[in-house]
Amino acid sequence: MSSSSSAPPPDGDRPQYTDAELSSALWDYWGSSSSSPDACCGHILGYDDPNHEMSMLHRITATTILDLRRRLGGDPQSSARPAASMDDLLERARRFHDLHGPLLNLRDVIISESPRMTLAAEFKRRSPSKGDIAPPDIRAGDQARTYAEAGASVISVLTEGRWFGGSLDDLTEARLATAAECDDDACPTSSAPGGVGGVGGVSRRRRRPLILRKDFVTSTYQIAEAVAHGADSVLLIVATTPSDVLGELITYARVTFGMEPLVEVHAPVELDVALTAGARVIGVNNRDLHTFRLDMGRTEMTAAALAAKGLSYRHDDDDGADVVVVDDGGDGRICLCALSGMSTMHDVHRYRTAGVGMCLIGESLMRSTDPRSAIRGLCLDPADYRRRTRGGATTSSSGGGGVAGGAYTGGTRIVKVCGLTNPADAIAACRAGANLIGVIFAEKSGRRATVESAIEIVRVVREFGERDDRVDLVDDDDDDDDRAFGGEGGTAALSALVVRASALERASRRLLVVGVFQNQPSDYVRDVVRRCGLDMIQLHGSEGMEAANWKNYGVPAIRVVDIELGADDDRDRRGGEEGVARSSSSKIAAAILGRLTSDPFTILLDTSIKGDSRGGGGTGVAFDWTIAESIQNMGLPVIVAGGLTPDNVSDAVMRVRPWGVDVAGGVEASTGDGGRRGR
Ligand SMILES: O=P(O)(O)OC[C@@H](O)[C@@H](O)c1c[nH]c2ccccc12
């Protein structure tokens, strides 16, 4: 990370430090310890960084050290709150406990949840790699309560202010808002892990969640500060802490407060440092905080190293029996946690299989419009996961999907923003929550992108989605047998499309770029797909169902089905005769389903205007959405397009609850195409 892009957002009267000041603060910190950087695995120099430039992790840590130094020294220039003395903090911590009760112990919480995966749900306003993640008016207390009620037994609160936008006030707010036991419909069994008095399945009350302070802790002062503000535990990062200091901080936390800290490692060599320092709860950050690169395999790598030492705590449920593993009597085995990059029940299950006891999830819960159902969809209880995935075909994480049969009721999962022509708008769309980014190559469009701009868009979207390559959607779930895709309508096609909807939901967490084409030669389409690295295409012309088979272009296709807006349909709709409109919309829906083949990956419904020679798409007009509703009632999740703008999209979502929406993106300026929107 270059130093120019790593400056924090400007923030009031906070002092800015030069690189030289930051660097010397770090070396002072390291110099104060007897352990040399090399002996502690050299992480202070950063991984994969032969030039040993100051990484973001160094910068944030050093800034935190200098900020604290200023506060403790009582900076007369600053209007920031002067820091309390250590004695004051200890007195405040004692008062807090007299009022609100004792600390919860992190290891005990994780073990008592087994075999259910402990969820640490994180409150994080922004991050250095992603910018703003949540709306500015979001309250830590509200979010923490929602998390707790949905089944999180740990709430992690980012308190770092400059890069993560957090504060100690957020911490206290989260602690106080979750002070009471809460009703818990996510509580799995009568043995109610974490529950109180849950005998015989009568009571479903959970104890309050444990509150974790996430910050860049380098001193006992910050630990006392955390406790005084309501934290039960703190994060300690091996990559920035000299090994002897790490040992001192862990011991201080335990002896002074009975606190069990979460010790973060990223590389196997750091595991040894953590173990030597006496850590008992170890979190593997899948993200390298020096480079921000995400490597989901880090957790398994560390789990294997821990298992080889015979130190893994077993959280598993003995092959499916709902047996709670009892405490091991404190024989020193380690609770392993996975941190960063998770969002689905598959991620949780993956780490469950590796022996992990706690998953910490931030960004995807902060971005979720419905964190409650997002948490339920994680299937923390292994029995839930088995139930959801029974029969081999995995259903959507919303729990609403399933192989054909039954209406789709899972809510809106796919948000496509279409017509982007430059990387800045594409990033804005990603930040706003889009998971499909549409780039138009159709000739008639006023929003047509160039190959060069599409290449750039693909680059920034991949970076945002943290992947290096095209997402391979046609995977093991899909049957590569030609007969299954051979153009027969009916249930087989429907089943295939329903399974693919789940696959698309999963894959789109990494954000996909879709190229939109209309009656263009397949050689041309293939060439653009290859040159730009598109993940999918959308066929918008009269190419026909069969043309959408992924084998034609090498990537799966969204097949657009035009809903023609004729004078009659329009009268039906406006006349307000619900019954007539409904019966005609279900007839249209049935006709559409009858035409389906299993060639497309997904179906998108869009408006076309009768008699318009230019064909469907880009009309800026909405069709009768009850057609989409009928199709979904028949079991097929669809994407709805046509006349959706950021202003009216929530209306469509409330009324139809479509699986996907397609919104015209970018700047709503005249396209030079008679006012037609860009698709
Ligand atoms: O938002 P994610 O990808 O779910 O990750 C959360 C958490 O692990 C991440 O915020 C984190 C892990 N270790 C940290 C150290 C400091 C700040 C932040 C972190």
The ligand as an ORCA input file, in Angstrom:
! r2SCAN-3c Opt
* xyz 0 1
  O     -15.318     -7.279      7.448
  P     -14.800     -8.689      7.463
  O     -14.092     -9.072      6.198
  O     -15.901     -9.668      7.824
  O     -13.681     -8.762      8.627
  C     -13.959     -8.430      9.959
  C     -12.697     -8.407     10.840
  O     -12.119     -9.646     10.846
  C     -11.745     -7.326     10.438
  O     -12.437     -6.147     10.622
  C     -10.466     -7.338     11.270
  C      -9.744     -8.421     11.638
  N      -8.657     -8.037     12.351
  C      -8.655     -6.711     12.467
  C      -7.782     -5.871     13.119
  C      -8.036     -4.530     13.122
  C      -9.128     -4.030     12.445
  C     -10.021     -4.856     11.763
  C      -9.793     -6.218     11.794
*
